[in-house]
Amino acid sequence: MFTKEYIHPSAGFSQVVVVETENTKTLHISGQIGTGNTLELQTIDAYSNLEKLLHQCDATFQDVVKMNTYIVNFNPEIDLPIYRKVRHKFLGDNNYPASTLVGVMILGNRDWMIEIDATAVVSDVK
């Protein structure tokens, strides 16, 4: 048996869907975007948004098991070092989640340069 909770539902999606069993909850966090006019600023903001949602669900980045990242017009030589620097700031030095990074032509809004979604698992829920 499990329950589902929808966090910050809006037009057509929820920011987080929490699926909880007897002693485990899984957080499915929708793609987070950021503001700013550079990839670095938007990445910092997107990770900050993820962090806020995790904390609202009593979780941290240590609970994240999978992340998907989409970067518009991805140029590995330029964009990857920026992305890795920001990611390291939020995730630390080890125990990284499984990850996928995809270069895309466009996201849901022409101003968005990056979008990151995540899945987290929290054990021993009381």
N, C-alpha and C positions, 0 to 999 in steps of 0.2 A: 504494500500500500504506500502511496506517496501523495504529497500535496504540492500544489503549484501556487506561487504568489507572483503577481505582476507588479514590478516596481516602476513608477513613473510612466504609466501607459499614456500614449498619445495617439495621434491619427495614424492608425495602421501598424503600430509596433509598441513594445515596451522597452524601456532602457535596460531592464534586467528581468529575466524570468528565473525564479528560484524554485528548484525542484527539491523537495525535502522528503527523505525517508526517515526511518526510526532514529538513525544516528549519523546521517550524512546529508549534507545539502550541496547541490550543484548549482552554480550561478552561470547563467548564459547571458553574457553582457553584449548588448548591441554595439555596433561600430561607433566609436567615439572619434570626434573630429576636434580640431582646435581653431583658434583665431590667430591672426597675425599675418604678416606679409612675407614670411620666410618659412621654409620647411622646418627649421629648428624651432621657431616659436610655435608653429602649429603642432609639432610633435610633443613639445613640452606640455602644451595645453591638453592634447589628447590623452597623454599619460596621466596628467593631473585629474582629468575627468574620470578615467578608469579608476584611479586611486580613490576618489570620492565615492564612487558607486560601490567599490569593494568595501570600504569602511562602513557605508550605510548598511551593508549586509554582514557586518562583523567578520570581514575577511581582509587579507592583505595580498600583496603581490606574491608572497610565499605560497599562497594557496592556488595560484594560477597554474593550470596544467597545459593550456593551449592558447596560443595567440595567432591571429591572422592580421597581417598588415598590408595595406594597399597604398602605394605611393604613385602619384600622377607623374607621368613622363620620367620614370625612374632612370637615373644615370648612376650606375654602381660606383664609379670612381668619385663622384661628388656627393651623392645622397647617402650612401651606405655609412661613411664615417660619421656624418651628422646624426643619422638614425641610431647608430651604435652608441655614440656618446650619450645621447639622451636616455636611451634604454638602460645603459649602465647606471646612470644616475638614479633611476627608479627601481631597477631590479637587482643591483649589486653585482657581486663578482661570480656567483655560482648558482647552481640549481635553477638554471633557466628552464622555462616551460618549452614544450614542443612548439615550434613556430613555423609559420609560412610568411614569406614576404613576396608580394606580387606587384609588378609594375603595371599600371593601367593607364588608359588614355584619359579617362574622366571619372569623377565620382558623382554623387547625387547633386552636387552644386559646383559650379565652375570655380568658385573661390577655394574649395577644399583641396589641399595638396596631399593629405594623408588621412587614413581612417584605420582604426585599430579595434578589433573585437577580441573578446577573451572568454575562456571558460575556466572557472575555478571550482575546486572541490574542498569542502570543509568537513572534516571528520569529527566525531564525538560531539555532535550537536545535542544540546540538552533542551 
